[in-house]
Amino acid sequence: MGRACGRWLAWGMALAVLVLPSLALAHASLVASDPAAEAVLTAAPATMTLTFNEPVTLLALQLIDAKGRASPITEIAGDGDRLSFAPPMPLGAGGHVLSWRVVSADGHPVGGSLTFWIGAPGASLPAIVVPDDPARRTAIWATRIVGELMLLAATGGAFFLAWIATAAAAPVVVAGCAAAAIAGLGALALSVGLQGLDILDLPFARLGAAAVWREGASGSFGRSATLAAVAFGLTLLALLGRGAPARLLSLGAVLGVGAALAASGHAATAEPRWLAASAVLIHGVSLALWIGALVPLAVAIGTDRAAADAALRRFSRAIPVAIAALLISGVVLGALQLGRVAALWTSDYGRILIAKLALVVLLLLIALWNRQRLTPLLAAGAPRAAQALRRTIAAELVLVIAILGVVGLWRFTPPPRAAAVAVDDSVFAHLHTERAMANVTLTPGHAGPIDIAVALQTADEAPLAAQALTVTLANPAAGIEPASAEAQRQPDGQWRVRMSAPLPGRWMLKLGILISDFDKVSIEASVVIR
């Protein structure tokens, strides 16, 4: 029994943590705007739009001019993922900043801003200061760790006691599950207030305001919190009962875990939604069943070896179903969230995942020590083997908490799938003179190799048939001299060339348009490379 117990506990810890990333939540992303970021317009737009990758609820929208004067935008037409509105004031020449803040379908507030120009780019723009409250962010992170750990441990522990344990549970185990449920309810209540602070973008000191709690309890997050509270309540009732009533109550509790996770979160709102929500529900239920059993089993090793042996045999027969559910749902959710393998090292989300995996490796090393060294000692009846095994299991629990802490950083980091649809990484510029115009798109709009597409027009917006086009990039402020390249005409009439902007900053873009052997037009403008 000792060898089997050590093996199941060690690998149980490892597998449960390996699949935890799939529960990470994400945010809405801006996928397009009109005008585009860093666009240079010849005239003020009559209407403006913001398009997101999922339906959003607007919290705040304002336009800031070059002097730093902010004008709120209140008259907005929207159809879920697209917001349309008119400028709140006449827009003059120069730079303008559009600042927005929305709540995404997963209940998370996100904000951003974009810059555009009318006429020619000016020398400066108003600084957009994104408020940040370290106390608020830390509290959100810590509360999430406590809430998730207590939810999984309490509901799964109650289910284990009602369905798997073959003898009356030790009072310390029942008390521990009840304490986890009560602590989880406290963390859940606090998370509602913190969610309200995040939505309204208020500092931690405003936590007591009634409006904060109303906002936190609204939307998909409020529904998720309600379902989690029901799961905690069913857990407490199950711990008070016995037999069939306790089994039914504990079953409802673990189902409530899956429902709570599926009620909000970016993964649950991904398309196809039925598949994503079902996978989240199955994943949450399986995790609760798995993690909740670990502490009761560990306690049984040192208190009632005969009862622990019988419970472990029943657990060993049942847990493969949960393992299969974890793996299948984890693969589905991982595919939805990660998108591509390269995102592991090219995105913040992926780098957090790598850090988590490093902790998992340490967890596996401890598991290996348990199996190869301590479990044989326990099977041989060594006097201190059980104590040593419980000590290493405690170390594994500490690692589980650490991994949950790392995973909690995903609360502030959109996954690659959301970032992938947040397209418009291009920079657009409109260049014109009295004789020619050009619409230029630089993709991507950040430092490095850049594909430049140019559409040439006459002054009356008719296609301009040029014989050749030379594109020049320079960054005088950085000491980078002009570099020129000949663009190639494409079948669709556009001209394309691949160049390089090695540094971010404001670059001078110059087009040399050869209209005929004796007629050449040069136009130029500045573009911002991020």
N, C-alpha and C positions, 0 to 999 in steps of 0.2 A: 504493500500500500504506500509506503513512504516514497519509493522510487516513482510510482505513478503520480502521486500527489505533487512532488516537486516538479516533475515534467509538465503537468497540466498547468500549474500555477505560473511557472516561468514562461512557457510559451503563450499562455493566456495573456499575460501582461504585454508581451511583445506584439502579438497579433492585434490586440485591441488598439494599441497605440498606432500601429502602422496604418490602420484604416481611418484614424481620426481626421486626417486632412480633408476628407470628403465633406465634412460637416461645416467647413469654413464658409462664411458668408462673404458677399461682395457688394458692389455698388453699381448704380446706373452710370453710364458713360455718355458724354456728348459725342455724337458721331458725325454731325454736320451742323453748319451754321450759315446764315446769310445775313450780313456779309461774313465771309470766311475770316479766320484769324489772320491778322497781318495783311488783310486786303487793302489795296489802295484804290479808292473809288473816285470817279470824276465828279459825282454829285451825291448829295445825301440820299440815302435809301428811303423810300416811302413806307416800306414795311420791313421788319426784321424777323428772323426765325431761329429757333434753337431746336434741334432734333436729337433725341436720345435713343439709346438702344432698347429702352423699355418704357412703359408708362411711368410718369412722375407726377408728383404733386408740388406745385410751386410754393416756395416759402418767401422768397425775396428776389426782386429783379430791379436793377438800377443802371443808369447810364451816367458815366463820369466824363466830363470834358477835360481839355488840356490844363485848365486852371484848378482842377481838383473838385469842381462843383458836382455834386451827385443829385440826380433827378430820379426819384422812384418811378417805376413803370407799373401802373395798376390796371390798365385796360388791356387784357390779354385774352386771345382766343386760343384754345388748345383742344386737341383730340387725343389725349393720352400721352404719346411719346413726342408730340410736336407742339411747340409753343410759338404763336405768331402774334406780333404786336407792332405798333407804330412808335417811332421815337417820341419821347415825352416832351421834346423841345426842338426848336429849329437847330440843325447841326451845321456849324460853320466849318471852314477849312481847318485842318489839323488832325490831331489824334484824339480818339475817343476809346473808352474802355467800357465794355458791357460786363457787368458782374451779376452772377446768378447763384441761387441756392435752392435746391429741390430735395424732396424726399423720394427715394426710389421705391420700386415695388417691394423690395425686401425690407423696407422700414428704415433704411439707413439714410441720413442726410448727407448730401454731397454738395460741394460748391465749386465754382471756377470763374474764370474771367477770360475775355478775349479782347484783343486790340485791333482796331481798324483805322484807316486814314481816309480823309477826304481831301482831294487835291494832291499835295505832295507831303511826304512824311516830315514831321517837324523835328526839332532838336530834342524834345523831351516829352514825357508822358507822365500823368499822375501815377504815383506809386500806389499799388494795391496791396494793402497789408492784410494778410489772412490771419484773423484772430485765432489764437491757440491758447488753451488753458491746460497746462500740464497736469494739474490736479484732476481735471475732468477726464482727460484721456487715461490717466493712470487708474482712476476709479472705475471707468468702463472696462478696462482690461482686467483688473483684479476681480471685479464682480462677475465678469463672464467666466473666469476660471473657476471660481467658487461655485457659481450656479450650475455650470455644466457637470462638474465633478459630483456635487451633491445630488443632482437629478439622476445621473446614471447609477451612482452607488446606492441611493435610497430605494429607488424603484426596483432595480435589479436585485438588491439584497432581499427585499420583501418577497419578490417572486421566487428566489432561491429557497427561502425558508418555507414558503407555502407549497412548492411543487417538488423540490429536490431533496431537502433535508428529510431524513428518515426518523429522526428523534426530535424531541422538544429542543428548540434552539436555546443556546446559552443566553442568559439574561443580558450579558454584555453585548451580544450581537444584536438582539432586538433593540436595546437601548441605543446602540450605535446607528442603526438604520433610522430610528426615530429622530435622533439628534441630527443626522444628515438631512432628513426631510425638513425639520424645523429651520436649520441653518439655510437650506436651499430656499425656503419661503422668504426668509429675510433678504437673501441676496437677490431674489426675484423682485421683491418689492423695491429694493434700492435701484435695480436695473431699470425699472419703469421711470423713476425720476431722472436717472442719468440719460436715458433715451430722450426725455423731454428737453434736457439741457442741450443735448447734441442737436436735436431738431431746431430748436430756437437759437442755437449758437450763443448760449449764455454761459457765464463763468460758473464755477462750482458753488460760489457763494449764493447763487440764486436758486439753489435746490429746493428751498422751502416754499417757493411761489406756487400758487394753485394752478396757474396756467401751464407751468412746467409739467406737472403731473397729468393734467388733462391731455397735453400733447403726447406725452410718453405712453399713455394708455390707449391711444387712438391707432387706427390703421392696422397693418399686418402684425406689427410688433405687439400691439395690445392683444390681438387674438392669440398669438403664440404664448404670451405671458399667462393669459387666462387658462389655456390648455395645460401649461406646465403647473400652474397652481392646482388645477384639478388632479393632475397626476400625483402631486405631493399629498393632497388630501386623501386620495384613495390609498396611497401607501400607508399613511398613519392608521387608517381604518383597517387595512389588511393586517397590520402588526398587532392590532387589538383582538382580531378574530382568530378562528381556527377552522380547519376542515374546508368544505366547499366554499363557504362565504369568503374566507381569506384567499382562496385560490382565484375566485372570480374578481375580487377587488384588486389583487396584485396583477392579474392579467390586464385589467383595465388601466392600471397605473403604467405598465410598460407600453401599452398601446398609446397612452396619453403622451409619453415621451416622443414617440415617432410622430404623432399628430402635431405636437408643439413645434418640432423642428421643421415639419413640412408646411406649417402655416405661414412661415416667413423665411426669408433668406433667398439669396440670388440663385442658388442651386435649385431650389424648389420652384422658382418662377421661370426657369430656362425652358426652351422649347426642344422637344415636345413636352409640354407641361405635365401631362399625365404620367409620362415616364419619369421625369425628374422628381416630381412630388412623391410618386410611389417609391422610388429608390431611396429618397431621404427618409421616408417613414420606415421602410424595412431596415435601413441602416441604423436609425436611432433605436428601434426596438432590439435589434441584435446586439448593439453595443451595451444597452442596459442589461440584457440577460448575461452578457459575458463579464463585464466589469463588476456588476453587482455581486457575482458569485465569488470573487477572489478573496475578499476579506473574511466572509463566513468560513470559507474553506481553510484559510490560514489560521483562524482562531480554533477551528476544530482539530487541527494537528496537535495542538498543545493541551486540549481539554478533554476530548472524548475520541480516542483513536478508533474505536469500533464503529461509532456513529459516522465518523469522518470517512472511514473505508466504504461503508454502504452508500453514503451520499456521493462520494467520488465516483463510484461505479455507475450510478444513475446519471450523474452529470456527464460522465465520459460518453455515455450512449446518446445523450440529447444534444451535446454541444456541437457535433459536426454539422447539424442543420444550421445553427447560428453562424458557424464559421463560413459555410457556403453562402449564406445570405449576405454576410459581411463582405466577402470577396466580390460577389457578383454586383451588389449595389455599389461597392467602392469603386470598381472598375468603371461602371456607368457614370457615376458622379465625377470621378477623376477625369474621364474623357471629356465631359462637359466643361469642366473648369480649367484644366491645363491647356488643352488645345493642341500643343505641339511640344516635342521633347526639348527643343532648344530653349523654351521658356524657363526651364529649370535654372539656367545660368544667365539669362538675359533679362529677367524680370525680378522685381523685389519679391513678388509672390514665390517665385522659384527659389530664390536665395533663402527665404524663410523656410521653405520646404527642405532645402539642403541642411540647414541648421538643425531642423527637427530630426532628420535622418541621422545626423551625427550623434544626437542623444539616444536615438533608437539603437545604434550600434553599441553604445555603452550599456544600454539595457540588455541587449543580447549577450554581451560578455558576462554580465552578472548571471543571466539565465544559464549560460554554459557552465559557469562555476557551480551553480546549484546542482545541475544535472550530473556533472562529472566528479564532483568532490563531495558535496554535502548530502545529496540523495543516497549514495551508497552507504554513508555513515549512518543515516537515519534508518535505512533498511536493516543494517547490522545491529541496531539497538544502541548505538553510541549515546552516552548519557547527555551530551551537550549538542547533539545533532539537531534536534527539534528547535532548540533555542537559536542556534546559528542560522537555520533555515528561515525562521521567522524574522531574524534580523536582516537577512538579505532580501526577503520579501518586502520588508519595510523600506529598504533602500530602493527597490524597484518602484514602490508607490511614490517615493520622493521624485524619482525620475519621471514617472507618469505625470505628476503635477508640473514638473519643469517643462515637459513636452507640451502639456496643455497651455502653459504660459507662452511658449513660442508660437503655438498655433493661434493663440489669442491675438497675436499681432496682425493676423489676416483681417481682423475687424477693421483695420485702417488701411488695408492694401487690396485693391481690386485684383482679381485673378486674371491670368493671361487671356481667358476667353472673353472677358468683358473689355479688356484693353484692345483685343484684336479687332473688335467692331468699332472702337473709338477711332475711326479712320481719320479722317482728314488730317493726316500728318503732312500735307502739302502746303506750300506757300504760294499764294497767287499775287500777281502784280499786273497792273494795267499801265502800259506806256503809250504815250501818244504825242504827236506833233500835228501841225496843220496838214501834213501830207501823208502821214501813216499812223496806224495804231497797232498795238500788239498786246495780246493776252498771254501772259507767261505763267506757267505752272512749274514749280520746282518740287520734285518728289525724291526722297523725303525732305521735309523742311528743316532738317538738322544737319550739323556738321558732318562732313564725310562725302563720299561719292553721291552725286545728285543727277537725276535725270531731268533735263529741262525740255519742256514742250512749249512751242511758240505758235500761236495762231495770228497771222498777219491780216490786217484789214486796211482799206483806204479810209480817208477821213469821213466818208459817208457810209461806213460799215459794210462795204462790199469786200469780197475776198481780194487780197492783194497778190498778184502773180509776180513774185520776185525771182530773180535768177540765182541769187545766193544769199546766205545769211551767216553772219559772223557774230558769235556770242562771246562777250568779254565779262569776266568777273574780277573784281579787285577789292581789297580791303585796306585803304590807305592808313586808317587808324592803327591797324595791326602791323603795318609795314609790309603788307603783301602786295607786290606789284601786279599789274593787270596780266591775266592769262586769257588767251583767246582760243576758240575752237570753231571749226566750220560745222554748222548744223546740216542735217540731211533732210531733204523733203520726203514726206511720207505719202502713201497713196490717198490718205484722207485729207491731204492739203496742209497738214501741220508740219512744222519743222522740229526735229529732235536732235539733241546732243547730250552726251554724258560728260560732266565735268566734276570738279571737286572743290568744296569749300572746307578747308581743314580746320577752321576755327569758327565757333559761334560768334555772332555779332552782326553789325550792319554792313552789308556788302553793296558795292556799286555794280549794277547790272547794265550793260550797254549792248545794244543791238546795232549791228552794221548791216543795213538792208540794201542789197544791190538790185535796183529796179531794172536798170538797163546798163549797157556798157558805159554810158555817159551820165548816169543818174544814180546817186547813192544817198540814202537817208540814214542818219544816226539818231537814235533815241536812247535815253538812259533814265534810270530811276534807282532808288535804293530799296533793298529787300532785307528783312531780318531773318537770319539763319539761327535756329535755336541750338 
